[in-house]
Amino acid sequence: MAIVHSPSRTSDALNAWLVTAGVVLLALLTLYLVGFDQGAISRSGMYMHELMHDGRHLLGVPCH
């Protein structure tokens, strides 16, 4: 015999809201790092700077 768990609608809505908020925050952080950081946070040398620079060109964000 299987036990069936049916969560309440409020917990489903809360979980969906938390996942959505997490994805939006991650997207905004990525947009900041690629579009506006200019090496201030990414302290891993020129490799990361060049990677972000190429990402700005790929997204069409002006960087020069």
PQR file with spaces between the fields and no chain letter, atoms N, CA, C, O and H, PARSE charges and radii, in Angstrom:
ATOM       1  N    MET     1       0.841   -1.161    0.000 -0.4000 1.5000
ATOM       2  CA   MET     1       0.000    0.000    0.000 -0.0000 2.0000
ATOM       3  C    MET     1       0.896    1.237    0.000  0.5500 1.7000
ATOM       4  O    MET     1       1.865    1.303    0.757 -0.5500 1.4000
ATOM       5  N    ALA     2       0.581    2.199   -0.831 -0.4000 1.5000
ATOM       6  CA   ALA     2       1.390    3.415   -0.958 -0.0000 2.0000
ATOM       7  C    ALA     2       0.773    4.540   -0.140  0.5500 1.7000
ATOM       8  O    ALA     2      -0.446    4.655   -0.011 -0.5500 1.4000
ATOM       9  H    ALA     2      -0.206    2.145   -1.446  0.4000 1.0000
ATOM      10  N    ILE     3       1.653    5.357    0.401 -0.4000 1.5000
ATOM      11  CA   ILE     3       1.200    6.538    1.127 -0.0000 2.0000
ATOM      12  C    ILE     3       1.259    7.717    0.163  0.5500 1.7000
ATOM      13  O    ILE     3       2.299    7.999   -0.432 -0.5500 1.4000
ATOM      14  H    ILE     3       2.643    5.263    0.296  0.4000 1.0000
ATOM      15  N    VAL     4       0.151    8.383    0.023 -0.4000 1.5000
ATOM      16  CA   VAL     4       0.067    9.517   -0.900 -0.0000 2.0000
ATOM      17  C    VAL     4       0.118   10.800   -0.092  0.5500 1.7000
ATOM      18  O    VAL     4      -0.651   10.985    0.851 -0.5500 1.4000
ATOM      19  H    VAL     4      -0.694    8.153    0.506  0.4000 1.0000
ATOM      20  N    HIS     5       1.026   11.680   -0.470 -0.4000 1.5000
ATOM      21  CA   HIS     5       1.159   12.970    0.206 -0.0000 2.0000
ATOM      22  C    HIS     5       0.621   14.057   -0.715  0.5500 1.7000
ATOM      23  O    HIS     5       1.084   14.214   -1.844 -0.5500 1.4000
ATOM      24  H    HIS     5       1.650   11.529   -1.236  0.4000 1.0000
ATOM      25  N    SER     6      -0.338   14.787   -0.233 -0.4000 1.5000
ATOM      26  CA   SER     6      -0.881   15.894   -1.024 -0.0000 2.0000
ATOM      27  C    SER     6      -0.623   17.193   -0.268  0.5500 1.7000
ATOM      28  O    SER     6      -1.330   17.510    0.688 -0.5500 1.4000
ATOM      29  H    SER     6      -0.714   14.659    0.685  0.4000 1.0000
ATOM      30  N    PRO     7       0.395   17.948   -0.700 -0.5600 1.5000
ATOM      31  CA   PRO     7       0.710   19.196    0.000  0.2800 2.0000
ATOM      32  C    PRO     7      -0.378   20.243   -0.204  0.5500 1.7000
ATOM      33  O    PRO     7      -1.129   20.207   -1.179 -0.5500 1.4000
ATOM      34  N    SER     8      -0.440   21.154    0.722 -0.4000 1.5000
ATOM      35  CA   SER     8      -1.471   22.191    0.627 -0.0000 2.0000
ATOM      36  C    SER     8      -1.127   23.172   -0.489  0.5500 1.7000
ATOM      37  O    SER     8       0.018   23.255   -0.933 -0.5500 1.4000
ATOM      38  H    SER     8       0.170   21.182    1.514  0.4000 1.0000
ATOM      39  N    ARG     9      -2.108   23.888   -0.917 -0.4000 1.5000
ATOM      40  CA   ARG     9      -1.913   24.860   -1.994 -0.0000 2.0000
ATOM      41  C    ARG     9      -0.986   26.000   -1.558  0.5500 1.7000
ATOM      42  O    ARG     9      -0.255   26.546   -2.384 -0.5500 1.4000
ATOM      43  H    ARG     9      -3.038   23.821   -0.556  0.4000 1.0000
ATOM      44  N    THR    10      -1.008   26.363   -0.284 -0.4000 1.5000
ATOM      45  CA   THR    10      -0.149   27.460    0.173 -0.0000 2.0000
ATOM      46  C    THR    10       1.318   27.066    0.098  0.5500 1.7000
ATOM      47  O    THR    10       2.158   27.894   -0.255 -0.5500 1.4000
ATOM      48  H    THR    10      -1.602   25.920    0.387  0.4000 1.0000
ATOM      49  N    SER    11       1.644   25.827    0.421 -0.4000 1.5000
ATOM      50  CA   SER    11       3.044   25.422    0.332 -0.0000 2.0000
ATOM      51  C    SER    11       3.485   25.306   -1.119  0.5500 1.7000
ATOM      52  O    SER    11       4.644   25.588   -1.424 -0.5500 1.4000
ATOM      53  H    SER    11       0.962   25.154    0.708  0.4000 1.0000
ATOM      54  N    ASP    12       2.599   24.900   -2.024 -0.4000 1.5000
ATOM      55  CA   ASP    12       2.924   24.867   -3.448 -0.0000 2.0000
ATOM      56  C    ASP    12       3.180   26.280   -3.970  0.5500 1.7000
ATOM      57  O    ASP    12       4.129   26.515   -4.718 -0.5500 1.4000
ATOM      58  H    ASP    12       1.658   24.671   -1.776  0.4000 1.0000
ATOM      59  N    ALA    13       2.327   27.210   -3.568 -0.4000 1.5000
ATOM      60  CA   ALA    13       2.479   28.595   -4.013 -0.0000 2.0000
ATOM      61  C    ALA    13       3.754   29.196   -3.442  0.5500 1.7000
ATOM      62  O    ALA    13       4.456   29.927   -4.142 -0.5500 1.4000
ATOM      63  H    ALA    13       1.557   27.019   -2.960  0.4000 1.0000
ATOM      64  N    LEU    14       4.064   28.906   -2.197 -0.4000 1.5000
ATOM      65  CA   LEU    14       5.282   29.419   -1.572 -0.0000 2.0000
ATOM      66  C    LEU    14       6.517   28.850   -2.252  0.5500 1.7000
ATOM      67  O    LEU    14       7.473   29.581   -2.512 -0.5500 1.4000
ATOM      68  H    LEU    14       3.494   28.313   -1.628  0.4000 1.0000
ATOM      69  N    ASN    15       6.509   27.556   -2.544 -0.4000 1.5000
ATOM      70  CA   ASN    15       7.645   26.944   -3.232 -0.0000 2.0000
ATOM      71  C    ASN    15       7.838   27.538   -4.625  0.5500 1.7000
ATOM      72  O    ASN    15       8.970   27.800   -5.031 -0.5500 1.4000
ATOM      73  H    ASN    15       5.733   26.962   -2.333  0.4000 1.0000
ATOM      74  N    ALA    16       6.760   27.751   -5.351 -0.4000 1.5000
ATOM      75  CA   ALA    16       6.853   28.347   -6.685 -0.0000 2.0000
ATOM      76  C    ALA    16       7.378   29.774   -6.594  0.5500 1.7000
ATOM      77  O    ALA    16       8.183   30.189   -7.427 -0.5500 1.4000
ATOM      78  H    ALA    16       5.840   27.538   -5.021  0.4000 1.0000
ATOM      79  N    TRP    17       6.932   30.530   -5.591 -0.4000 1.5000
ATOM      80  CA   TRP    17       7.394   31.895   -5.411 -0.0000 2.0000
ATOM      81  C    TRP    17       8.870   31.922   -5.063  0.5500 1.7000
ATOM      82  O    TRP    17       9.604   32.757   -5.592 -0.5500 1.4000
ATOM      83  H    TRP    17       6.278   30.192   -4.914  0.4000 1.0000
ATOM      84  N    LEU    18       9.326   31.039   -4.195 -0.4000 1.5000
ATOM      85  CA   LEU    18      10.740   30.998   -3.808 -0.0000 2.0000
ATOM      86  C    LEU    18      11.634   30.618   -4.981  0.5500 1.7000
ATOM      87  O    LEU    18      12.707   31.193   -5.160 -0.5500 1.4000
ATOM      88  H    LEU    18       8.730   30.360   -3.765  0.4000 1.0000
ATOM      89  N    VAL    19      11.198   29.661   -5.772 -0.4000 1.5000
ATOM      90  CA   VAL    19      11.985   29.269   -6.955 -0.0000 2.0000
ATOM      91  C    VAL    19      12.045   30.426   -7.944  0.5500 1.7000
ATOM      92  O    VAL    19      13.106   30.715   -8.496 -0.5500 1.4000
ATOM      93  H    VAL    19      10.326   29.193   -5.627  0.4000 1.0000
ATOM      94  N    THR    20      10.926   31.082   -8.169 -0.4000 1.5000
ATOM      95  CA   THR    20      10.896   32.217   -9.088 -0.0000 2.0000
ATOM      96  C    THR    20      11.792   33.347   -8.589  0.5500 1.7000
ATOM      97  O    THR    20      12.543   33.926   -9.374 -0.5500 1.4000
ATOM      98  H    THR    20      10.064   30.847   -7.721  0.4000 1.0000
ATOM      99  N    ALA    21      11.726   33.665   -7.315 -0.4000 1.5000
ATOM     100  CA   ALA    21      12.566   34.719   -6.752 -0.0000 2.0000
ATOM     101  C    ALA    21      14.049   34.358   -6.870  0.5500 1.7000
ATOM     102  O    ALA    21      14.871   35.222   -7.178 -0.5500 1.4000
ATOM     103  H    ALA    21      11.117   33.194   -6.678  0.4000 1.0000
ATOM     104  N    GLY    22      14.395   33.101   -6.629 -0.4000 1.5000
ATOM     105  CA   GLY    22      15.778   32.664   -6.762 -0.0000 2.0000
ATOM     106  C    GLY    22      16.294   32.778   -8.186  0.5500 1.7000
ATOM     107  O    GLY    22      17.424   33.212   -8.410 -0.5500 1.4000
ATOM     108  H    GLY    22      13.728   32.399   -6.378  0.4000 1.0000
ATOM     109  N    VAL    23      15.472   32.391   -9.140 -0.4000 1.5000
ATOM     110  CA   VAL    23      15.875   32.481  -10.549 -0.0000 2.0000
ATOM     111  C    VAL    23      16.044   33.939  -10.964  0.5500 1.7000
ATOM     112  O    VAL    23      16.989   34.272  -11.679 -0.5500 1.4000
ATOM     113  H    VAL    23      14.554   32.038   -8.958  0.4000 1.0000
ATOM     114  N    VAL    24      15.136   34.813  -10.524 -0.4000 1.5000
ATOM     115  CA   VAL    24      15.236   36.231  -10.872 -0.0000 2.0000
ATOM     116  C    VAL    24      16.497   36.844  -10.255  0.5500 1.7000
ATOM     117  O    VAL    24      17.199   37.602  -10.924 -0.5500 1.4000
ATOM     118  H    VAL    24      14.368   34.543   -9.943  0.4000 1.0000
ATOM     119  N    LEU    25      16.790   36.531   -9.005 -0.4000 1.5000
ATOM     120  CA   LEU    25      18.002   37.055   -8.364 -0.0000 2.0000
ATOM     121  C    LEU    25      19.262   36.557   -9.055  0.5500 1.7000
ATOM     122  O    LEU    25      20.207   37.322   -9.248 -0.5500 1.4000
ATOM     123  H    LEU    25      16.219   35.915   -8.462  0.4000 1.0000
ATOM     124  N    LEU    26      19.284   35.295   -9.425 -0.4000 1.5000
ATOM     125  CA   LEU    26      20.437   34.750  -10.139 -0.0000 2.0000
ATOM     126  C    LEU    26      20.594   35.408  -11.502  0.5500 1.7000
ATOM     127  O    LEU    26      21.714   35.691  -11.926 -0.5500 1.4000
ATOM     128  H    LEU    26      18.517   34.674   -9.268  0.4000 1.0000
ATOM     129  N    ALA    27      19.491   35.652  -12.190 -0.4000 1.5000
ATOM     130  CA   ALA    27      19.553   36.320  -13.494 -0.0000 2.0000
ATOM     131  C    ALA    27      20.060   37.750  -13.350  0.5500 1.7000
ATOM     132  O    ALA    27      20.861   38.202  -14.169 -0.5500 1.4000
ATOM     133  H    ALA    27      18.581   35.422  -11.846  0.4000 1.0000
ATOM     134  N    LEU    28      19.610   38.468  -12.326 -0.4000 1.5000
ATOM     135  CA   LEU    28      20.078   39.838  -12.113 -0.0000 2.0000
ATOM     136  C    LEU    28      21.558   39.871  -11.748  0.5500 1.7000
ATOM     137  O    LEU    28      22.286   40.751  -12.207 -0.5500 1.4000
ATOM     138  H    LEU    28      18.960   38.100  -11.661  0.4000 1.0000
ATOM     139  N    LEU    29      22.010   38.932  -10.937 -0.4000 1.5000
ATOM     140  CA   LEU    29      23.431   38.851  -10.593 -0.0000 2.0000
ATOM     141  C    LEU    29      24.270   38.564  -11.830  0.5500 1.7000
ATOM     142  O    LEU    29      25.323   39.171  -12.024 -0.5500 1.4000
ATOM     143  H    LEU    29      21.419   38.217  -10.565  0.4000 1.0000
ATOM     144  N    THR    30      23.809   37.648  -12.662 -0.4000 1.5000
ATOM     145  CA   THR    30      24.530   37.330  -13.896 -0.0000 2.0000
ATOM     146  C    THR    30      24.560   38.534  -14.827  0.5500 1.7000
ATOM     147  O    THR    30      25.595   38.829  -15.425 -0.5500 1.4000
ATOM     148  H    THR    30      22.953   37.155  -12.505  0.4000 1.0000
ATOM     149  N    LEU    31      23.443   39.225  -14.954 -0.4000 1.5000
ATOM     150  CA   LEU    31      23.394   40.421  -15.792 -0.0000 2.0000
ATOM     151  C    LEU    31      24.362   41.479  -15.276  0.5500 1.7000
ATOM     152  O    LEU    31      25.046   42.129  -16.067 -0.5500 1.4000
ATOM     153  H    LEU    31      22.602   38.986  -14.468  0.4000 1.0000
ATOM     154  N    TYR    32      24.426   41.658  -13.968 -0.4000 1.5000
ATOM     155  CA   TYR    32      25.361   42.631  -13.393 -0.0000 2.0000
ATOM     156  C    TYR    32      26.806   42.229  -13.672  0.5500 1.7000
ATOM     157  O    TYR    32      27.611   43.055  -14.102 -0.5500 1.4000
ATOM     158  H    TYR    32      23.870   41.130  -13.325  0.4000 1.0000
ATOM     159  N    LEU    33      27.132   40.967  -13.428 -0.4000 1.5000
ATOM     160  CA   LEU    33      28.513   40.529  -13.624 -0.0000 2.0000
ATOM     161  C    LEU    33      28.951   40.645  -15.072  0.5500 1.7000
ATOM     162  O    LEU    33      30.078   41.056  -15.347 -0.5500 1.4000
ATOM     163  H    LEU    33      26.478   40.296  -13.079  0.4000 1.0000
ATOM     164  N    VAL    34      28.075   40.288  -16.000 -0.4000 1.5000
ATOM     165  CA   VAL    34      28.443   40.331  -17.409 -0.0000 2.0000
ATOM     166  C    VAL    34      28.374   41.755  -17.948  0.5500 1.7000
ATOM     167  O    VAL    34      29.246   42.164  -18.714 -0.5500 1.4000
ATOM     168  H    VAL    34      27.159   39.954  -15.776  0.4000 1.0000
ATOM     169  N    GLY    35      27.356   42.512  -17.562 -0.4000 1.5000
ATOM     170  CA   GLY    35      27.132   43.803  -18.185 -0.0000 2.0000
ATOM     171  C    GLY    35      27.795   44.988  -17.532  0.5500 1.7000
ATOM     172  O    GLY    35      28.168   45.937  -18.223 -0.5500 1.4000
ATOM     173  H    GLY    35      26.648   42.180  -16.939  0.4000 1.0000
ATOM     174  N    PHE    36      27.957   44.967  -16.205 -0.4000 1.5000
ATOM     175  CA   PHE    36      28.358   46.192  -15.530 -0.0000 2.0000
ATOM     176  C    PHE    36      29.555   46.052  -14.603  0.5500 1.7000
ATOM     177  O    PHE    36      30.049   47.062  -14.102 -0.5500 1.4000
ATOM     178  H    PHE    36      27.654   44.197  -15.644  0.4000 1.0000
ATOM     179  N    ASP    37      30.035   44.856  -14.359 -0.4000 1.5000
ATOM     180  CA   ASP    37      31.056   44.640  -13.349 -0.0000 2.0000
ATOM     181  C    ASP    37      32.385   45.289  -13.709  0.5500 1.7000
ATOM     182  O    ASP    37      32.988   45.952  -12.865 -0.5500 1.4000
ATOM     183  H    ASP    37      29.633   44.036  -14.766  0.4000 1.0000
ATOM     184  N    GLN    38      32.854   45.116  -14.933 -0.4000 1.5000
ATOM     185  CA   GLN    38      34.117   45.655  -15.413 -0.0000 2.0000
ATOM     186  C    GLN    38      35.306   45.213  -14.565  0.5500 1.7000
ATOM     187  O    GLN    38      36.308   45.925  -14.491 -0.5500 1.4000
ATOM     188  H    GLN    38      32.364   44.577  -15.619  0.4000 1.0000
ATOM     189  N    GLY    39      35.209   44.052  -13.924 -0.4000 1.5000
ATOM     190  CA   GLY    39      36.328   43.499  -13.170 -0.0000 2.0000
ATOM     191  C    GLY    39      36.377   43.879  -11.710  0.5500 1.7000
ATOM     192  O    GLY    39      37.320   43.492  -11.021 -0.5500 1.4000
ATOM     193  H    GLY    39      34.395   43.474  -13.984  0.4000 1.0000
ATOM     194  N    ALA    40      35.396   44.627  -11.198 -0.4000 1.5000
ATOM     195  CA   ALA    40      35.421   45.051   -9.804 -0.0000 2.0000
ATOM     196  C    ALA    40      35.204   43.883   -8.847  0.5500 1.7000
ATOM     197  O    ALA    40      35.834   43.832   -7.791 -0.5500 1.4000
ATOM     198  H    ALA    40      34.630   44.942  -11.758  0.4000 1.0000
ATOM     199  N    ILE    41      34.329   42.950   -9.193 -0.4000 1.5000
ATOM     200  CA   ILE    41      34.054   41.802   -8.326 -0.0000 2.0000
ATOM     201  C    ILE    41      34.861   40.588   -8.757  0.5500 1.7000
ATOM     202  O    ILE    41      35.395   39.868   -7.913 -0.5500 1.4000
ATOM     203  H    ILE    41      33.817   42.992  -10.051  0.4000 1.0000
ATOM     204  N    SER    42      34.955   40.354  -10.046 -0.4000 1.5000
ATOM     205  CA   SER    42      35.645   39.162  -10.546 -0.0000 2.0000
ATOM     206  C    SER    42      37.154   39.378  -10.483  0.5500 1.7000
ATOM     207  O    SER    42      37.747   39.933  -11.408 -0.5500 1.4000
ATOM     208  H    SER    42      34.521   40.939  -10.732  0.4000 1.0000
ATOM     209  N    ARG    43      37.760   38.944   -9.407 -0.4000 1.5000
ATOM     210  CA   ARG    43      39.179   39.159   -9.152 -0.0000 2.0000
ATOM     211  C    ARG    43      40.030   37.960   -9.565  0.5500 1.7000
ATOM     212  O    ARG    43      41.081   37.718   -8.973 -0.5500 1.4000
ATOM     213  H    ARG    43      37.278   38.493   -8.655  0.4000 1.0000
ATOM     214  N    SER    44      39.599   37.226  -10.550 -0.4000 1.5000
ATOM     215  CA   SER    44      40.327   36.020  -10.940 -0.0000 2.0000
ATOM     216  C    SER    44      41.272   36.261  -12.114  0.5500 1.7000
ATOM     217  O    SER    44      41.650   35.319  -12.811 -0.5500 1.4000
ATOM     218  H    SER    44      38.745   37.423  -11.032  0.4000 1.0000
ATOM     219  N    GLY    45      41.648   37.497  -12.331 -0.4000 1.5000
ATOM     220  CA   GLY    45      42.632   37.772  -13.368 -0.0000 2.0000
ATOM     221  C    GLY    45      42.006   38.152  -14.690  0.5500 1.7000
ATOM     222  O    GLY    45      40.797   38.356  -14.794 -0.5500 1.4000
ATOM     223  H    GLY    45      41.342   38.262  -11.765  0.4000 1.0000
ATOM     224  N    MET    46      42.857   38.242  -15.702 -0.4000 1.5000
ATOM     225  CA   MET    46      42.422   38.701  -17.018 -0.0000 2.0000
ATOM     226  C    MET    46      41.535   37.692  -17.740  0.5500 1.7000
ATOM     227  O    MET    46      40.749   38.077  -18.606 -0.5500 1.4000
ATOM     228  H    MET    46      43.840   38.076  -15.618  0.4000 1.0000
ATOM     229  N    TYR    47      41.645   36.404  -17.399 -0.4000 1.5000
ATOM     230  CA   TYR    47      40.824   35.398  -18.071 -0.0000 2.0000
ATOM     231  C    TYR    47      39.342   35.688  -17.850  0.5500 1.7000
ATOM     232  O    TYR    47      38.557   35.691  -18.799 -0.5500 1.4000
ATOM     233  H    TYR    47      42.284   36.092  -16.695  0.4000 1.0000
ATOM     234  N    MET    48      38.960   35.932  -16.596 -0.4000 1.5000
ATOM     235  CA   MET    48      37.554   36.202  -16.291 -0.0000 2.0000
ATOM     236  C    MET    48      37.132   37.544  -16.889  0.5500 1.7000
ATOM     237  O    MET    48      36.002   37.687  -17.358 -0.5500 1.4000
ATOM     238  H    MET    48      39.597   35.929  -15.825  0.4000 1.0000
ATOM     239  N    HIS    49      38.023   38.516  -16.874 -0.4000 1.5000
ATOM     240  CA   HIS    49      37.694   39.809  -17.457 -0.0000 2.0000
ATOM     241  C    HIS    49      37.418   39.672  -18.954  0.5500 1.7000
ATOM     242  O    HIS    49      36.452   40.242  -19.461 -0.5500 1.4000
ATOM     243  H    HIS    49      38.940   38.400  -16.493  0.4000 1.0000
ATOM     244  N    GLU    50      38.247   38.931  -19.648 -0.4000 1.5000
ATOM     245  CA   GLU    50      38.049   38.736  -21.085 -0.0000 2.0000
ATOM     246  C    GLU    50      36.798   37.923  -21.376  0.5500 1.7000
ATOM     247  O    GLU    50      36.108   38.180  -22.362 -0.5500 1.4000
ATOM     248  H    GLU    50      39.032   38.468  -19.236  0.4000 1.0000
ATOM     249  N    LEU    51      36.497   36.942  -20.527 -0.4000 1.5000
ATOM     250  CA   LEU    51      35.281   36.149  -20.702 -0.0000 2.0000
ATOM     251  C    LEU    51      34.044   37.030  -20.563  0.5500 1.7000
ATOM     252  O    LEU    51      33.117   36.934  -21.367 -0.5500 1.4000
ATOM     253  H    LEU    51      37.057   36.733  -19.725  0.4000 1.0000
ATOM     254  N    MET    52      34.028   37.882  -19.550 -0.4000 1.5000
ATOM     255  CA   MET    52      32.893   38.790  -19.355 -0.0000 2.0000
ATOM     256  C    MET    52      32.830   39.817  -20.485  0.5500 1.7000
ATOM     257  O    MET    52      31.743   40.196  -20.922 -0.5500 1.4000
ATOM     258  H    MET    52      34.781   37.960  -18.896  0.4000 1.0000
ATOM     259  N    HIS    53      33.979   40.262  -20.950 -0.4000 1.5000
ATOM     260  CA   HIS    53      34.035   41.221  -22.055 -0.0000 2.0000
ATOM     261  C    HIS    53      33.413   40.616  -23.312  0.5500 1.7000
ATOM     262  O    HIS    53      32.639   41.271  -24.009 -0.5500 1.4000
ATOM     263  H    HIS    53      34.862   39.954  -20.595  0.4000 1.0000
ATOM     264  N    ASP    54      33.756   39.373  -23.591 -0.4000 1.5000
ATOM     265  CA   ASP    54      33.158   38.698  -24.745 -0.0000 2.0000
ATOM     266  C    ASP    54      31.662   38.489  -24.551  0.5500 1.7000
ATOM     267  O    ASP    54      30.894   38.554  -25.511 -0.5500 1.4000
ATOM     268  H    ASP    54      34.386   38.840  -23.024  0.4000 1.0000
ATOM     269  N    GLY    55      31.244   38.238  -23.311 -0.4000 1.5000
ATOM     270  CA   GLY    55      29.819   38.095  -23.019 -0.0000 2.0000
ATOM     271  C    GLY    55      29.058   39.383  -23.271  0.5500 1.7000
ATOM     272  O    GLY    55      27.925   39.357  -23.752 -0.5500 1.4000
ATOM     273  H    GLY    55      31.868   38.185  -22.531  0.4000 1.0000
ATOM     274  N    ARG    56      29.684   40.525  -22.942 -0.4000 1.5000
ATOM     275  CA   ARG    56      29.044   41.813  -23.215 -0.0000 2.0000
ATOM     276  C    ARG    56      28.860   42.013  -24.717  0.5500 1.7000
ATOM     277  O    ARG    56      27.812   42.483  -25.162 -0.5500 1.4000
ATOM     278  H    ARG    56      30.604   40.547  -22.551  0.4000 1.0000
ATOM     279  N    HIS    57      29.883   41.654  -25.498 -0.4000 1.5000
ATOM     280  CA   HIS    57      29.753   41.768  -26.949 -0.0000 2.0000
ATOM     281  C    HIS    57      28.668   40.847  -27.474  0.5500 1.7000
ATOM     282  O    HIS    57      27.903   41.228  -28.360 -0.5500 1.4000
ATOM     283  H    HIS    57      30.734   41.272  -25.137  0.4000 1.0000
ATOM     284  N    LEU    58      28.594   39.631  -26.930 -0.4000 1.5000
ATOM     285  CA   LEU    58      27.601   38.661  -27.374 -0.0000 2.0000
ATOM     286  C    LEU    58      26.181   39.154  -27.094  0.5500 1.7000
ATOM     287  O    LEU    58      25.280   38.952  -27.908 -0.5500 1.4000
ATOM     288  H    LEU    58      29.215   39.321  -26.210  0.4000 1.0000
ATOM     289  N    LEU    59      25.986   39.795  -25.951 -0.4000 1.5000
ATOM     290  CA   LEU    59      24.657   40.294  -25.571 -0.0000 2.0000
ATOM     291  C    LEU    59      24.334   41.649  -26.185  0.5500 1.7000
ATOM     292  O    LEU    59      23.205   42.127  -26.074 -0.5500 1.4000
ATOM     293  H    LEU    59      26.719   39.959  -25.290  0.4000 1.0000
ATOM     294  N    GLY    60      25.313   42.270  -26.829 -0.4000 1.5000
ATOM     295  CA   GLY    60      25.077   43.566  -27.446 -0.0000 2.0000
ATOM     296  C    GLY    60      25.122   44.724  -26.464  0.5500 1.7000
ATOM     297  O    GLY    60      24.606   45.802  -26.758 -0.5500 1.4000
ATOM     298  H    GLY    60      26.230   41.881  -26.919  0.4000 1.0000
ATOM     299  N    VAL    61      25.736   44.517  -25.292 -0.4000 1.5000
ATOM     300  CA   VAL    61      25.865   45.573  -24.303 -0.0000 2.0000
ATOM     301  C    VAL    61      27.090   46.413  -24.654  0.5500 1.7000
ATOM     302  O    VAL    61      28.169   45.852  -24.846 -0.5500 1.4000
ATOM     303  H    VAL    61      26.155   43.641  -25.053  0.4000 1.0000
ATOM     304  N    PRO    62      26.964   47.728  -24.745 -0.5600 1.5000
ATOM     305  CA   PRO    62      28.128   48.535  -25.077  0.2800 2.0000
ATOM     306  C    PRO    62      29.142   48.520  -23.943  0.5500 1.7000
ATOM     307  O    PRO    62      28.788   48.680  -22.775 -0.5500 1.4000
ATOM     308  N    CYS    63      30.394   48.327  -24.299 -0.4000 1.5000
ATOM     309  CA   CYS    63      31.424   48.254  -23.260 -0.0000 2.0000
ATOM     310  C    CYS    63      32.653   49.078  -23.600  0.5500 1.7000
ATOM     311  O    CYS    63      33.621   49.072  -22.838 -0.5500 1.4000
ATOM     312  H    CYS    63      30.681   48.197  -25.248  0.4000 1.0000
ATOM     313  N    HIS    64      32.643   49.772  -24.695 -0.4000 1.5000
ATOM     314  CA   HIS    64      33.811   50.604  -25.044 -0.0000 2.0000
ATOM     315  C    HIS    64      33.374   52.045  -25.124  0.5500 1.7000
ATOM     316  O    HIS    64      34.190   52.923  -25.403 -0.5500 1.4000
ATOM     317  H    HIS    64      31.858   49.777  -25.314  0.4000 1.0000
